Amino acid sequence: MTSPKVVTSPVLAGEDVCQERSIHAEHVLEVRRRLLSVDESARIAALFAVLSDPTRLQVVHALLNSPTGELCVCDLASGLGRDDTTISHQLRVLRNQQVVAMRKVGRIVYYRLVDEHIRQLLKMGIAHANESVLPFSQEQKSEVSA
């Protein structure tokens, strides 16, 4: 069995780029095997884009923490200190991206998160944003360099 070919060449770059260009053929093949399709990448990017707005995140967070699992537009607007029109618009954007679902009871419109995936995304996002960034441990350094 032959060892994989590693191609190297000198590169001028900053500290965040390899100081020597080194291509590991087996890693390149693995990246290509697991590559996201353009369509899948676009769908995921759209989800993250819709969650990138602070007001929409506040709406999603409020829904996540609602004791009943849903809130009406008026309660969301009042609780978030925004007007009904703003919250209604943000909910429409979230609904179009299938993040929230609605139900109407007479003249009252209630919203809820669509599924557990959205709950998990928000919880993980909050946890990640609140954790302190620590430097690599020795074990992580050796994994990266392996």
C-alpha positions, 0 to 999 in steps of 0.5 A: 500500500502506498502512502498518500501523496502530499503536495507542498509549496511555499505560501505567503500568508498571515497566521490564520493560513497555513505557512506552507501549502500542503494538500493531503489527498485523503482529506480532500477525497473525504471532503468531496465525499461528504460535500453538501449539495448546493440546494442543501447548502442554500436551505441551511443558509436560509434557515441561519439567515432567518435566525440572524435577525435579533428581533426574530431571535427574540420572538423564537426565544419567547416562543421557546419559553412560553408556558403553553408553547404558543403565544399570540401576536399581541402578547409577543409584541407587548412582551418584547416591547414592539408594535404588532406590525413589526412582530407580525412581519417577523412572524411572517418571515419565520413562517415562510421559512417553516420555523413557526406555525400559526393557528387562528382562534376567532380573531386571535392568531397564535404562533408556536415553534414548528419542531424540536429541531428549532428548539435545539438550534436556539438552545445550542446557539444560546449555550455557544454564545454564552460559553467562554472561548478556551484555547485548544487543549493538548488533545485537540491540538494533536487531533488537528495536527493528525 
